[in-house]
Structures are given as structure tokens and as C-alpha cells.
Amino acid sequence: MLKLEKSQTGIASEFYVAAELSRRGYNVTLTLGNTKAIDL
């Protein structure tokens, strides 16, 4: 079984949440880089 790094898990979670919000009709944009205050 492959173990993901904490940063990989966080990034995957952001994409999952963005996909769910988009599916529900929201316009979602992910920020690139290490932006602490804003992710979506």
C-alpha cells in the first residue's frame, strides 16, 4: 500500500472539495503555490 505525504493528502483534499462544490453549481478556483490564507 502506498503511503501519501501529508502535503499530497492536503492537495488531494482540496481537489475533492473543489470538485464537490463545482458539482453543486459553485464556481471554484484553486490557488497555485503555497498560499496560506486561501486554498479555494
KEVO-536894 format. One record per residue (C-alpha): y, x, z. Coordinates in Angstrom, 3 decimals. Layout:
residues N
v=Y u=X w=Z
...
end
This chain:
residues 40
v=0.000 u=0.000 w=0.000
v=3.424 u=1.311 w=-0.949
v=5.972 u=1.521 w=1.837
v=9.583 u=0.980 w=0.784
v=12.506 u=2.846 w=2.229
v=14.984 u=0.819 w=4.282
v=17.642 u=1.112 w=1.559
v=15.196 u=-0.179 w=-1.072
v=14.354 u=-3.183 w=1.072
v=18.057 u=-3.933 w=1.543
v=18.767 u=-3.735 w=-2.168
v=15.789 u=-5.954 w=-2.994
v=17.012 u=-8.478 w=-0.420
v=20.474 u=-8.549 w=-1.977
v=18.981 u=-9.274 w=-5.401
v=16.778 u=-12.011 w=-3.925
v=19.741 u=-13.714 w=-2.227
v=21.846 u=-13.371 w=-5.387
v=19.059 u=-14.976 w=-7.436
v=18.718 u=-17.865 w=-4.982
v=22.467 u=-18.512 w=-4.910
v=22.622 u=-18.349 w=-8.701
v=19.702 u=-20.764 w=-8.979
v=21.638 u=-23.173 w=-6.763
v=24.677 u=-23.065 w=-9.046
v=26.846 u=-20.344 w=-7.482
v=28.458 u=-17.553 w=-9.487
v=27.257 u=-14.341 w=-7.839
v=28.221 u=-10.726 w=-8.482
v=26.608 u=-7.737 w=-6.798
v=28.827 u=-4.818 w=-5.870
v=27.724 u=-1.376 w=-7.014
v=27.798 u=1.674 w=-4.798
v=27.940 u=1.847 w=-1.039
v=30.480 u=-0.890 w=-0.259
v=30.097 u=-1.682 w=3.451
v=32.259 u=-4.807 w=3.713
v=30.959 u=-6.702 w=0.665
v=27.490 u=-6.974 w=-0.882
v=27.613 u=-10.189 w=-2.933
end
